[in-house]
Amino acid sequence: MKHQLSLQIGPVAFRIGSAWRAPIDALARLYAGYPEPERVCDFTVRLEPEQPWRRWIRPSVAIQGDYILPDAAPMSLAHGLLAAEMGMNLQMALGQKTHLLLHAASVEKDGRALILTGESGAGKSTLAALLGERGWRLMGDEFALLGLQDGRLRAFPRAVSLKNGAIAVMENEVAPERFGPRLDGTPKGAIRHMRPNRLALEAMADPARPVLILFPRFGEAAAARAVGQAEVFMRLTQASTNYVSLGAAGFDALTGLVGGCPAAAIDYPDTTSAIDMVEELWAQAA
Amino acid sequence: MSASRRLVAALRDPDRAGEGDWNGLIAAARAEQLIGSFAFRFEGRPVPAKVESILEAARRDAAQARIQALWEAEMTRRALAPLGVPMILLKGNAFHAAGLDAAIGRSVGDLDILVPKTSLEAVETALLGAGWERLKEAGGYDDDYYRRWMHELPPLIHRTRDRMIDVHHTILPETARPRPDAAALIADSIALDNGLRILSPADMIVHAAAHLFADGDLAGGLRNLWDVDRLLRQFAACPGPRSGADEAFWPRLAERARRHQLTRPVALALRLSARLYGTPVDRALAGRDRLSDRLFAARLLARNGWGQPVRPALRLAFYVRSHWLRMPPLMLARHLWVKARS
């Protein structure tokens, strides 16, 4: 394709091609400092005009690639960076078959990992991003990759996708050069991408042993309750995009994870109390 | 050399694939739904570590897809067992159920089955009673079109397993010019040990050829032609109770192609399989190469190293051809009119 870029994010290499220059330039700026990608890529993503003439006239970006959703709506060229991110997410959600993929954020300390999972909007992304600035290593805000053989977690530290209220929270915390452009009017409201810090990038190849699973929920009075293994298992099967297609290997990996980790659901009214609760539960688990 | 041409060359002879643009090969193989077959072709061969990990995952995925496909066939068999009608698996499901070479790494989407036309209604009722649901609105244009003119019921989807089933009563639309002998397809079908049935070897080739060259627009055709290559190699080479004796296979294929009025599509399938995949074929049955064969080959190979379809004019021409084959001109005009307004 006319413009292209390869990215290495944790164990996964992407090849992104685009009919336009702007999305590739935006990606290159956002992913500055990431390691040199492998020559052979796991996945190909393409950003191409929805119709040939839509390259120039009211440009409209269709997300294409190895794995696609047939009815995905095209996006405006102004949101080209988001389209590229969604294209990469799509490859992971539909095509990732070497790890059990959990829709979860994760952070690491002393070689041990904390998994944060929950519904979209529960605040796991923001919480993980904050922890990543406060003594933890951010492993990923969106996907956690569980090894099928060794049960260890691999980092997937793509740019953190901050939405709406979370944008200001992180802007107070992080230097401006680590942010992508603010994208208003996307299907999910305002979005701004944030590059994880140096620690997250330098250690992205280091796996970690999962020791605690949390289900955070934003907007409630502070409360924590232990979650039994059966419930954790069921919630994680729903949080996984490839649990079914991995068959027995997926079942073994997931039961291994659930059997070896305590889990708790935490409700929190604000980020400060969330961080305190996380640190306290972590101290108990460790 | 284009990516799809390199893909074909690599499938044909993995030893000679050598070093090259793996990204392009993998993207083309995925786009053509051939990544599983490709991965098994390269099993045990020296490839870069990253390629090995991608192909290893593709092989695991194919093995799991095979389990799911067989399970879906079994669940359907159970749903239809009380009716006592023959249920014949078609295409990928048949290859997997019978353990044919064509099944190695073969992806399977929908479950395709063939049943006698007289039992269509009973089959549909049984499926609807066993958890399948309509995908097309009952009584709408599409639903009506399927029931009047197609060779299959409107697709059904299973409520919990989320898998589609196409129930065929023959192998070409009622509106197509060739009139395959559906009764003969069923009469000559073969029972497997697991209670499932498949078409006879010759009919399997005829069906593959009909599907490729007498029906669709050849999108995804490389995979279907790979089926033809694998099936022909197996049927023509190894004699046995299921595959027919090697010597007898080609005359039998010629006879079945005639009976189903599909001699030309079968000959074309043989020529293109030989041209692209080097399949050894009976030259008398395949006939002499024609100039138009090159157009078919070019259409099949219209894919670049980003997995993008190329040659839009050629693809459009084949799309138009597919509709022309499928229905008479007046009916086509009406169909396009309705579709344009919807």
Interface residues (C-beta under 8 A of the other chain):
Chain A: M1 A13 R15 G17 E38 R39 V40 C41 D42 T44 R46 E48 P52 Q64 G65 D66 Y67 K97 T98 S245 L246 G247 A249
Chain B: W22 N23 I26 A27 R30 A31 P48 K50 V51 S53 I54 E56 A57 A58 R60 D61 A63 Q64 A65 I67 W306 G307 Q308 P312
